């Protein structure tokens, strides 16, 4: 497509620039960017105007000429700046003219993106899946730009918020959203909601992936479709874990049993309930997607076919950033921010497993905090809640340890309580369980502790 045919409106561009010179109404143009202008000289002028406005200086012909300096001729010269102020209509319409410039800019960007996509798609080494992922990511970016600046409707927000308050009040445990299956944790979390980014953090071998899998299994059994992106373990490894958990059989010990025990365990593994649960298509695993844009593309296709209840990413520090960064913490910050954006765009909760650094090992009690999330402080900023797993350290000789004892530390929570939940890791079922509680049916005579009532 030639420049002559690209959508643009030079009159709107000149009018916005002239209005800004006459009355310093730059803020009325909203988030209008220099790249939105079609004429190169207008881009130069708008950049100079923005620079003046940013430092609090007035925007008028004198200050603009000084700001432009050597770029004055590229902007059209002194005479052109004067022409811009001639015949400017009502200044109150600046926002409308800016919207028109943005609309034409978006059309040009869509055209350029389509042309680029066509070139990439016909390349000899093109990977179709990767091209589609990039296409969806690019279109998502453009759609966000298209809807930027829209105000939310207060009446609709009020109705939606009131409905959530009513639903939460009606629940016996005061929980709204998905549940983890661990009642003490659910009461503190107050439910896992669409658009949230949750973090499960822990050191090596702490059980962070097990906890994520346990939540995924509970959600797919009681709430709906779950999608798991596994960047560390293969699909076969994860499925073995699922089989062992469903059958309550330790697969690691299976081949060391006598013939009779082995036969009983094989029967449990091949039982109808285990087969149905593990083969159920409500929980699907992908080991392909390694970037957030690839994940978003796959989830967008899934969401078009069926509603999604939960997404698991295991684990965050292995997700590849789309941009090249010099520092590791910058790459992790990008991944964290894009995962949160994906959760909000798709309106589905995302739980990301994350590694903790070694700082807790040198601390008295060795209890982790949000500051111990490895590689980036952005994880604590972007997430809506974070569960940090603290396994009990070895006990002194002669004392009896509590096997598998751990604390699930809810160290951050925007819509609920924080605090600790004491659990025990059952190495047979591969699940964290609250000591002595067994299986509890929610809302059926479960006592509410004084600690929970105080919101500690």
C-alpha positions in Angstrom: 0.0 0.0 0.0 1.4 3.4 -1.0 1.7 6.4 1.4 -0.9 8.2 -0.8 -3.5 5.5 0.1 -2.8 5.3 3.8 -5.7 6.6 6.0 -4.9 10.1 7.5 -6.5 13.4 8.2 -4.1 16.3 7.9 -6.7 18.9 8.7 -7.4 17.2 12.1 -3.6 17.1 12.7 -3.1 20.8 11.9 -6.1 21.7 14.0 -4.9 19.9 17.1 -1.4 21.5 16.8 -2.9 24.9 16.2 -5.2 24.6 19.2 -2.3 23.6 21.4 -0.3 26.7 20.3 -3.3 29.0 20.9 -4.5 27.8 24.2 -2.1 25.1 25.6 -4.8 22.4 25.5 -2.4 19.4 25.2 -4.0 17.5 28.1 -7.3 17.6 26.2 -5.8 15.4 23.5 -5.5 12.5 26.0 -2.8 9.9 25.2 -2.2 11.1 21.6 1.3 10.0 20.6 3.7 11.5 18.1 3.5 8.2 16.1 -0.2 8.8 15.6 0.5 11.8 13.3 0.7 11.0 9.6 2.9 13.9 8.5 6.6 13.6 9.8 6.8 17.3 10.6 3.7 17.1 12.8 5.3 14.3 14.8 8.3 16.5 15.4 6.1 19.4 16.6 4.0 17.2 18.9 7.1 15.7 20.5 8.4 19.2 21.2 5.0 20.3 22.6 4.9 17.3 24.9 8.4 18.0 26.2 7.4 21.5 27.1 4.2 20.4 28.8 6.0 17.7 30.7 8.4 20.2 32.4 5.6 22.7 33.1 6.6 25.3 30.5 4.0 27.2 28.4 3.4 26.0 24.9 3.4 29.0 22.5 5.1 30.0 19.3 8.1 31.4 21.1 8.8 28.5 23.5 8.1 26.0 20.7 10.6 27.5 18.3 13.2 27.4 21.1 12.4 23.8 21.9 12.5 22.7 18.3 16.0 24.2 17.8 17.7 22.5 14.8 14.4 20.6 14.1 12.6 23.8 13.2 13.0 23.3 9.4 11.8 19.7 9.7 8.7 21.0 11.4 8.0 23.3 8.4 9.7 26.5 9.6 8.5 29.6 11.4 5.9 30.4 8.7 4.2 27.0 9.0 3.9 27.3 12.8 2.1 30.6 12.3 -0.2 29.0 9.7 -1.2 26.3 12.1 -3.0 28.9 14.3 -5.1 30.3 11.5 -8.8 29.3 11.4 -8.7 27.0 14.3 -12.4 26.0 15.2 -13.8 25.7 18.7 -11.0 24.7 21.2 -13.5 22.5 23.1 -13.4 20.0 20.3 -9.7 19.1 20.7 -10.6 15.7 22.2 -12.7 14.8 19.1 -10.0 15.8 16.7 -7.5 13.8 18.7 -9.8 10.7 18.5 -9.9 11.1 14.7 -6.1 11.2 14.5 -5.9 8.1 16.7 -8.5 6.3 14.6 -6.6 6.9 11.3 -3.3 5.9 13.0 -4.8 2.6 14.1 -6.0 1.9 10.6 -2.4 2.5 9.3 -1.0 0.3 12.0 -3.4 -2.5 11.2 -2.5 -2.2 7.5 1.2 -2.4 8.3 0.7 -5.3 10.7 -1.2 -7.2 8.1 1.4 -6.6 5.4 4.2 -7.7 7.8 2.2 -10.8 8.8 1.8 -11.8 5.2 5.5 -11.5 4.6 6.3 -13.6 7.7 3.7 -16.3 6.9 5.1 -17.0 3.4 8.8 -17.3 4.6 10.3 -20.7 3.9 11.3 -21.2 7.6 7.9 -19.9 9.0 6.4 -21.8 11.9 2.7 -21.6 11.5 1.9 -21.9 15.2 4.4 -19.2 16.1 3.1 -16.9 13.3 -0.4 -17.3 14.7 0.7 -16.7 18.3 2.5 -13.5 17.2 -0.5 -12.4 15.1 -2.9 -12.8 18.1 -0.5 -11.0 20.4 -0.2 -8.1 17.9 -3.9 -7.8 17.4 -4.4 -7.8 21.2 -2.0 -4.9 21.5 -3.8 -3.0 18.8 -7.2 -3.7 20.3 -6.0 -2.4 23.7 -4.9 0.8 21.9 -8.3 1.0 20.2 -10.2 0.9 23.5 -7.8 3.0 25.4 -9.4 5.9 27.3 -12.9 4.4 27.5 -14.6 5.2 30.8 -16.4 2.4 32.7 -20.1 2.7 33.4 -20.7 3.5 37.1 -24.2 1.9 37.1 -22.9 -1.3 35.6 -19.9 -1.4 38.0 -22.3 -0.8 41.0 -24.5 -3.7 40.0 -21.6 -6.1 39.4 -20.0 -5.1 42.7 -23.3 -5.5 44.6 -23.9 -8.9 43.1 -20.4 -10.1 44.3 -21.1 -8.8 47.8 -24.4 -10.6 47.9 -22.9 -13.9 46.6 -20.1 -13.8 49.1 -22.5 -13.0 52.0 -24.7 -16.0 51.0 -21.8 -18.4 51.1 -21.5 -20.4 54.3 -17.7 -19.7 54.5 -17.8 -16.2 53.0 -15.9 -17.3 49.9 -16.4 -16.0 46.4 -14.8 -17.7 43.4 -12.7 -20.9 43.0 -11.5 -22.9 46.0 -8.2 -24.7 46.5 -9.7 -27.6 48.5 -7.8 -26.6 51.6 -10.5 -24.9 53.8 -8.2 -22.8 56.0 -6.4 -21.5 52.9 -9.8 -20.8 51.1 -11.1 -18.8 54.1 -8.0 -16.6 54.0 -7.9 -16.2 50.2 -11.7 -15.5 50.1 -11.8 -17.3 46.7 -9.7 -17.1 43.5 -11.3 -14.6 41.1 -11.1 -14.0 37.3 -8.4 -11.6 36.3 -6.2 -12.4 39.3 -2.5 -13.4 39.2 -1.6 -15.7 42.0 1.9 -16.8 43.0 2.9 -20.0 44.7 6.5 -19.6 45.8 8.9 -22.0 47.4 12.5 -23.3 47.5 13.6 -26.5 45.6 11.6 -29.6 46.6 9.2 -27.6 48.8 6.1 -28.9 47.0 5.2 -25.7 45.2 4.4 -27.6 41.9 2.4 -30.2 44.0 0.3 -27.5 45.5 -0.4 -25.9 42.1 -1.4 -29.4 40.8 -3.6 -30.0 43.8 -5.5 -26.8 43.2 -5.8 -27.6 39.5 -7.2 -31.0 40.2 -9.7 -29.6 42.7 -10.9 -26.9 40.3 -11.3 -29.2 37.3 -13.4 -31.6 39.5 -15.6 -28.9 41.0 -15.6 -25.8 38.9 -14.6 -26.4 35.2 -11.8 -26.2 32.6 -8.2 -26.0 33.7 -5.2 -25.4 31.4 -1.6 -26.1 32.6 1.5 -24.8 31.0 4.4 -27.0 32.2 7.9 -25.6 31.4 9.8 -27.9 33.7 8.2 -31.3 33.6 7.0 -33.4 30.7 3.3 -34.2 30.2 4.1 -37.8 31.0 5.7 -36.9 34.3 2.7 -34.8 35.3 0.3 -37.5 34.4 2.2 -40.0 36.5 1.7 -37.7 39.4 -1.9 -37.3 38.7 -2.3 -41.1 38.6 -0.6 -41.6 41.9 -2.6 -38.9 43.6 -5.9 -40.1 42.2 -5.2 -43.8 43.2 -3.4 -42.8 46.5 -0.5 -45.0 45.4 3.2 -44.0 45.7 4.4 -44.7 42.2 8.0 -44.3 43.3 7.6 -47.4 45.5 5.4 -49.4 43.2 8.3 -51.5 41.8 9.7 -52.4 45.2 6.6 -54.1 46.5 6.0 -57.8 46.7 3.8 -59.4 44.0 0.6 -59.2 46.1 1.0 -55.6 47.0 2.0 -54.7 43.5 -1.1 -56.3 42.1 -3.3 -54.4 44.5 -1.7 -51.1 43.5 -2.0 -51.8 39.8 -5.7 -52.5 40.3 -6.0 -49.1 42.1 -4.2 -47.3 39.3 -6.3 -48.9 36.6 -9.6 -48.4 38.5 -12.4 -46.8 36.6 -12.5 -43.7 38.8 -8.8 -43.0 38.4 -9.0 -43.5 34.6 -12.0 -41.2 34.3 -10.4 -38.5 36.4 -7.0 -38.5 34.7 -8.4 -38.9 31.2 -11.0 -36.2 31.8 -10.5 -33.4 29.1 -11.3 -30.7 31.6 -7.6 -30.5 32.6 -5.2 -30.2 29.7 -1.4 -29.8 29.7 0.9 -28.0 27.3 4.6 -28.2 27.2 4.8 -26.2 23.9 4.2 -22.6 24.9 7.2 -20.9 26.4 6.2 -17.2 26.0 3.2 -15.4 27.3 2.0 -14.5 23.8 2.0 -18.1 22.8 0.0 -19.0 26.0 -2.4 -16.2 25.3 -2.9 -17.4 21.7 -3.7 -20.9 22.8 -6.0 -19.8 25.6 -7.9 -17.4 23.3 -8.7 -20.3 21.0 -9.8 -22.4 23.9 -11.9 -19.7 25.4 -13.7 -19.3 22.1 -14.9 -22.9 22.5 -15.4 -23.3 26.2 -15.2 -21.1 29.3 -11.9 -21.4 31.3 -11.9 -21.7 35.1 -8.2 -21.6 35.8 -4.7 -21.4 34.2 -1.5 -22.7 35.8 2.0 -21.7 34.7 4.8 -23.9 36.1 7.1 -22.1 36.5 7.4 -18.4 36.0 11.1 -18.0 35.9 11.3 -20.4 33.0 8.9 -18.3 30.9 10.8 -16.6 28.1 10.4 -12.8 27.7 9.3 -11.5 24.3 11.9 -8.7 24.4 15.7 -9.1 24.9 16.8 -7.8 28.3 20.3 -7.2 29.6 19.3 -8.0 33.2 17.5 -11.1 34.4 15.2 -9.1 36.7 14.0 -7.0 33.8 13.0 -10.2 31.8 11.1 -11.6 34.8 9.4 -8.3 35.4 8.2 -8.3 31.8 6.8 -11.9 32.2 5.1 -11.0 35.4 3.4 -8.0 33.9 2.3 -9.8 30.8 0.9 -12.7 32.8 -1.2 -10.3 34.8 -2.4 -8.6 31.6 -3.3 -12.0 30.1 -5.3 -12.8 33.2 -7.3 -9.6 33.0 -7.7 -9.7 29.2 -9.0 -13.3 29.3 -10.9 -12.8 32.5 -9.5 -16.0 34.0 -7.4 -16.5 37.2 -3.7 -17.4 36.5 -1.6 -19.1 39.1 2.2 -19.0 38.5 4.6 -21.2 40.3 7.8 -19.2 41.3 11.2 -19.9 42.7 12.4 -18.4 46.0 16.0 -17.3 46.5 18.3 -18.6 49.3 17.7 -15.7 51.7 15.4 -17.6 54.0 18.1 -20.2 54.7 20.2 -17.6 56.5 17.3 -16.2 58.5 16.2 -17.3 62.0 13.3 -19.6 61.6 13.9 -19.6 57.8 10.4 -18.4 57.1 10.1 -16.8 53.6 8.6 -13.4 52.7 7.6 -11.7 49.4 11.1 -10.2 49.2 12.5 -13.7 48.7 10.8 -14.2 45.3 13.7 -14.8 43.0 14.9 -12.4 40.2 12.4 -9.6 40.5 10.5 -7.4 43.0 7.9 -7.0 40.2 6.3 -10.3 41.2 5.1 -8.9 44.5 3.8 -5.8 42.7 1.9 -7.6 39.9 0.3 -10.5 41.8 -3.0 -10.3 43.6 -2.0 -12.9 46.2 1.0 -15.0 47.0 1.3 -18.3 48.9 4.9 -19.1 50.1 5.6 -22.6 51.2 7.7 -23.1 54.3 8.7 -26.7 55.2 9.7 -27.4 58.7 13.5 -27.7 59.2 15.0 -30.9 60.6 14.4 -31.3 64.3 17.1 -31.9 66.9 18.1 -35.5 67.6 15.7 -37.3 69.9 12.7 -35.2 69.0 9.8 -36.6 66.9 9.1 -34.6 63.8 5.7 -34.1 62.3 6.1 -35.8 58.9 5.7 -33.5 56.0 4.6 -30.5 58.1 4.6 -27.2 56.4 3.2 -23.7 56.6 1.3 -22.1 53.6 2.1 -18.5 54.2 -0.4 -16.1 52.5 2.0 -13.1 52.5 0.0 -10.9 50.2 -3.7 -10.8 49.4 -5.6 -7.9 47.9 -9.1 -9.3 48.5 -8.8 -11.3 51.7 -6.7 -12.1 54.8 -3.0 -12.8 55.2 -1.4 -15.3 57.6 -0.4 -19.0 57.9 -2.2 -22.2 57.3 -0.7 -25.3 58.9 -0.7 -28.4 56.6 0.9 -31.8 56.2 2.2 -33.2 52.9 0.7 -36.6 52.4 3.4 -38.4 50.4 1.0 -41.1 49.2 -1.7 -38.9 47.8 0.7 -36.1 46.9 -1.5 -33.6 48.6 -1.3 -30.9 51.3 -3.9 -31.7 54.0 -4.9 -29.8 57.1 -3.8 -32.0 60.1 -6.7 -34.1 61.6 -9.4 -32.4 59.5 -9.8 -35.2 56.9 -12.2 -34.4 54.0 -14.5 -31.5 54.9 -17.7 -30.6 53.1 -17.8 -26.8 52.8 -20.3 -25.0 55.0 -21.5 -28.1 56.9 -20.9 -27.4 60.6 -17.3 -26.4 60.2 -16.3 -24.2 63.2 -14.8 -20.8 62.4 -11.7 -20.1 64.5 -11.3 -16.9 66.5 -8.2 -16.2 64.5 -10.1 -16.2 61.2 -12.9 -14.0 62.7 -10.3 -11.4 63.6 -8.9 -11.6 60.1 -5.4 -12.4 61.2 
